[in-house]
Amino acid sequence: MTQALLVGTDCSECSHRALDHAARWAKEAGLHLFVVYVIQWSPFSFNTVQENAERHKRREEELERAHSRIIDPINSMLHIYHSCLMCTNVIIIRDDNYFL
């Protein structure tokens, strides 16, 4: 079984320090690092086809922003400072009714 280390990020200075520490620890211990960012999503339900399509479009835009503003810079930082680190990035879309 692969051992792993999970670290969450919210793009704050504190989370950047935690990510750097986790990356060093994972690299030294040979652990797989999972970096998690959670997107809070609306708990409201949409009933019409048009409302569902608009919600889907907004969710896709939010995922793209998360990649460009959070995940891609984290990957660059990890690659530069912690080469040879096994890392997986996860974006969780949180809804009060379910998780994706």
FENJODA-V492561 format. One record per residue. N is the residue number from 0. RES is the residue in one letter. NEAR is the number of other C-alpha atoms within 8 Angstrom. Layout:
n->N res->RES near->NEAR
n->N res->RES near->NEAR
This chain:
n->0 res->M near->2
n->1 res->T near->5
n->2 res->Q near->6
n->3 res->A near->9
n->4 res->L near->10
n->5 res->L near->8
n->6 res->V near->11
n->7 res->G near->9
n->8 res->T near->11
n->9 res->D near->7
n->10 res->C near->7
n->11 res->S near->7
n->12 res->E near->6
n->13 res->C near->6
n->14 res->S near->11
n->15 res->H near->10
n->16 res->R near->8
n->17 res->A near->9
n->18 res->L near->12
n->19 res->D near->8
n->20 res->H near->8
n->21 res->A near->11
n->22 res->A near->12
n->23 res->R near->9
n->24 res->W near->9
n->25 res->A near->14
n->26 res->K near->12
n->27 res->E near->7
n->28 res->A near->6
n->29 res->G near->7
n->30 res->L near->13
n->31 res->H near->13
n->32 res->L near->15
n->33 res->F near->12
n->34 res->V near->13
n->35 res->V near->12
n->36 res->Y near->10
n->37 res->V near->9
n->38 res->I near->8
n->39 res->Q near->7
n->40 res->W near->8
n->41 res->S near->6
n->42 res->P near->7
n->43 res->F near->4
n->44 res->S near->4
n->45 res->F near->6
n->46 res->N near->6
n->47 res->T near->6
n->48 res->V near->6
n->49 res->Q near->6
n->50 res->E near->9
n->51 res->N near->10
n->52 res->A near->8
n->53 res->E near->8
n->54 res->R near->8
n->55 res->H near->8
n->56 res->K near->8
n->57 res->R near->8
n->58 res->R near->8
n->59 res->E near->8
n->60 res->E near->8
n->61 res->E near->8
n->62 res->L near->9
n->63 res->E near->8
n->64 res->R near->9
n->65 res->A near->10
n->66 res->H near->9
n->67 res->S near->9
n->68 res->R near->8
n->69 res->I near->10
n->70 res->I near->10
n->71 res->D near->9
n->72 res->P near->9
n->73 res->I near->8
n->74 res->N near->8
n->75 res->S near->8
n->76 res->M near->9
n->77 res->L near->11
n->78 res->H near->10
n->79 res->I near->7
n->80 res->Y near->6
n->81 res->H near->11
n->82 res->S near->7
n->83 res->C near->6
n->84 res->L near->13
n->85 res->M near->8
n->86 res->C near->8
n->87 res->T near->8
n->88 res->N near->8
n->89 res->V near->8
n->90 res->I near->10
n->91 res->I near->10
n->92 res->I near->10
n->93 res->R near->11
n->94 res->D near->10
n->95 res->D near->8
n->96 res->N near->5
n->97 res->Y near->6
n->98 res->F near->8
n->99 res->L near->5
